[in-house]
């Protein structure tokens, strides 16, 4: 499974960005789709996740500001980020839990997209 993320950039505090991540490959099935982020000098943390049935979960720091969604027909997960704060600045990584006829269930990671929020 290959993951291609897009939508990062530079935005002022209070602004919005929408991240997208498309999964591609042969014959795979995706269960959960997630977004993580990592700021310099910190660990990579879960921002939001969405299960195959649409159930979502969010980090406390983004609840009410970020919305995760998925389009199963397009194998794509989105992260709508509103009311952005400077502390949201990080590299954002998409992650999926998937399997194929030739691979076991495992996590796959995208390359990351930079989000920078200026004050």
C-alpha positions as CSV (number, residue, x, y, z in Angstrom):
1,X,0.0,0.0,0.0
2,X,1.4,3.4,-1.0
3,X,0.1,6.6,0.7
4,X,0.3,10.0,-0.9
5,X,-0.5,13.0,1.3
6,X,-1.2,16.5,0.2
7,X,-2.7,19.8,1.4
8,X,-0.1,21.0,3.8
9,X,1.3,24.6,3.8
10,X,1.7,27.8,5.6
11,X,-1.4,29.5,7.1
12,X,-2.0,32.2,9.7
13,X,-3.4,31.5,13.1
14,X,-7.2,31.1,12.8
15,X,-7.0,29.8,9.3
16,X,-7.9,26.5,7.8
17,X,-6.3,23.7,5.8
18,X,-7.5,20.4,4.4
19,X,-5.2,17.5,4.2
20,X,-5.8,14.5,1.9
21,X,-4.2,11.1,1.7
22,X,-4.9,8.6,-1.0
23,X,-4.0,5.0,-0.7
24,X,-3.1,2.9,-3.7
25,X,-2.0,-0.6,-4.4
26,X,-3.3,-4.0,-5.6
27,X,-6.2,-5.8,-3.9
28,X,-5.9,-4.3,-0.5
29,X,-8.5,-3.8,2.2
30,X,-8.3,-0.8,4.6
31,X,-9.6,-0.9,8.1
32,X,-8.6,2.2,10.1
33,X,-7.3,5.4,8.6
34,X,-5.5,7.9,10.8
35,X,-3.6,11.2,10.9
36,X,-0.6,11.6,13.1
37,X,1.7,14.6,13.6
38,X,5.2,15.2,14.8
39,X,6.7,18.6,15.8
40,X,10.5,19.0,16.0
41,X,11.9,17.3,19.1
42,X,8.7,15.5,20.0
43,X,7.2,12.1,19.4
44,X,4.7,11.3,16.7
45,X,1.2,11.6,18.2
46,X,-2.2,10.5,17.0
47,X,-4.3,13.5,15.9
48,X,-7.5,11.7,14.6
49,X,-8.6,8.3,13.4
50,X,-11.6,6.9,11.6
51,X,-12.6,3.3,11.5
52,X,-14.1,1.3,8.5
53,X,-17.5,2.0,9.9
54,X,-17.0,5.7,10.2
55,X,-16.4,5.9,14.0
56,X,-14.0,8.7,14.8
57,X,-11.6,9.6,17.6
58,X,-9.6,12.8,18.2
59,X,-6.8,14.0,20.3
60,X,-8.1,16.4,23.0
61,X,-6.1,19.3,21.6
62,X,-7.9,19.2,18.3
63,X,-11.5,18.3,19.3
64,X,-14.0,20.8,17.9
65,X,-11.4,22.2,15.4
66,X,-10.4,19.2,13.3
67,X,-12.6,16.8,11.4
68,X,-11.5,13.5,9.9
69,X,-13.5,11.8,7.1
70,X,-12.9,9.2,4.5
71,X,-14.1,8.3,1.0
72,X,-13.9,4.5,0.7
73,X,-14.6,4.5,-3.0
74,X,-11.5,6.7,-3.5
75,X,-9.4,5.1,-0.7
76,X,-8.8,8.6,0.6
77,X,-8.8,10.1,4.1
78,X,-9.2,13.8,4.8
79,X,-8.4,16.0,7.7
80,X,-10.2,19.4,7.8
81,X,-8.3,21.7,10.1
82,X,-10.0,24.9,11.3
83,X,-9.1,27.5,13.8
84,X,-5.5,26.6,13.4
85,X,-3.0,27.5,16.2
86,X,0.8,27.9,16.1
87,X,1.0,24.8,18.3
88,X,-0.6,22.8,15.4
89,X,2.7,23.3,13.5
90,X,4.1,19.9,12.6
91,X,4.7,17.3,9.9
92,X,1.4,15.5,9.5
93,X,1.5,11.8,8.5
94,X,-1.3,9.6,7.3
95,X,-1.5,6.0,8.4
96,X,-3.7,3.1,7.4
97,X,-4.2,-0.3,8.8
98,X,-4.6,-2.6,5.8
99,X,-4.0,-6.0,4.3
100,X,-3.9,-7.7,0.9
101,X,-4.1,-11.3,-0.3
102,X,-0.3,-11.4,0.0
103,X,0.3,-9.3,3.1
104,X,-0.9,-9.5,6.7
105,X,-2.7,-6.7,8.4
106,X,-0.2,-4.0,9.2
107,X,0.2,-0.2,9.4
108,X,1.4,1.8,6.4
109,X,2.7,5.3,6.6
110,X,2.8,8.2,4.2
111,X,5.8,10.5,3.7
112,X,4.3,13.4,5.7
113,X,3.2,16.9,4.8
114,X,4.3,20.0,6.6
115,X,1.8,22.3,8.2
116,X,3.1,25.6,9.5
117,X,0.8,28.0,11.4
118,X,2.1,31.5,11.9
119,X,1.1,33.7,14.8
